[in-house]
Amino acid sequence: MEVAAEFETSTLTVTTADGVTLHSEAVGSGEPILFVHEFAGDHRTWEPQIRRFSRSHRCITYAARGYPPSQVPADPAAYSQRHAVDDAVAVLAAHSVGAAHVVGISMGGFCGLHLAMAHSERVRSLVAAGTGYGARPHEAERFRSECDAIAEVIEGSGMAAFARQYMCGPSRVQLQNKDPRAWQEYTGWLGEHSAEGSAHTMRGVQRERPSLYALEEELSAIAVPVLVLAGDEDDGCLDTSVWLKRVIPSAGLAVLARSGHTLNIEEPDLLNSLLADFLGRAVAGAWGQRDPRAVSGAITGFS
């Protein structure tokens, strides 16, 4: 009887530059992919992608600071966009990875963009899915207010009650309608998160991150292959996703029909297919920058 080869998997505790410990996991072998989760997710919510891509890649996931089993720092100052980027670098270094394909969703997509801007040598390619909440300048104050309100609900009601309310939001009901079982599981995971860590993350990372629109020059300098993914019912991200496509010369955009925010859980097969095609083209050098003729400013090419 043929014996299956041993599947390469490991769990590693990462110590960040400021001494915070992070839980990380690596599965499979091959070119590395770093998966960076969203605010409502954690390392477990990438399972549909890990099952697919660990067959051919080394898949690395981790729980962000404030998300058990990672450490939950008590100091609110320990949570920021800069800390999030430094933590991603620390995870790569701990796994002896120089550069990886980076796949991030929402909060993780922001992290991926900032990683590509600040540490381009660490990024072979980038997928930014569901990325844009609070980025548009005219929404900044409302978004900051909503972040404060979310943190207050978490602290006042606890994670389980917050999770049930949050997962019925305008860009989350799509998952509930498509796959109630997945929605229930996701809601349960969110309810298990640390209230302290989640509140600090909402105030320090989400509320205080700089607007992407203020970083147009830095974003336009990103040269690695970029795939922007958005759900067509994810109103908080859709416009910014189109803007990112126009600003980043190496970016392509895919919009998933009748989809909300949690794209990797809502439409795992479709997202995996898009990701596989993107990775293949990126590795082959077939994902170049946009042809300058496509941005001439003319509507048809005649004027």
Buried (B, 14 or more C-beta within 10 A) or exposed (E): EEEEEEEEEEEBEBEBEBEBBBBBBBBBBEBBBBBBBBBBBBBBBBBBBBEBBBEBBBBBBBBBBBBEBBBBBEEEEBBBBEBBBBBBBBBBBBBEBEBBBBBBBBBBBBBBBBBBBBBBEBBBBBBBBBBBBBBBEEBBEEBBEBBBEBBEBBEEBEBBEBBBEBBEEEBBBBBBEBBEEBBEBBBEBBBEBBBBBBBBBBBBBBBBBEBBBEBBEBBEEBEBBBBBBBBEBBBBBBBBBBBBBEBBBBBBBBBBEEBBBBBBBBBBEBBBEBBBEBBEBBBEEEBEEBEEEEEEEEEEEEE
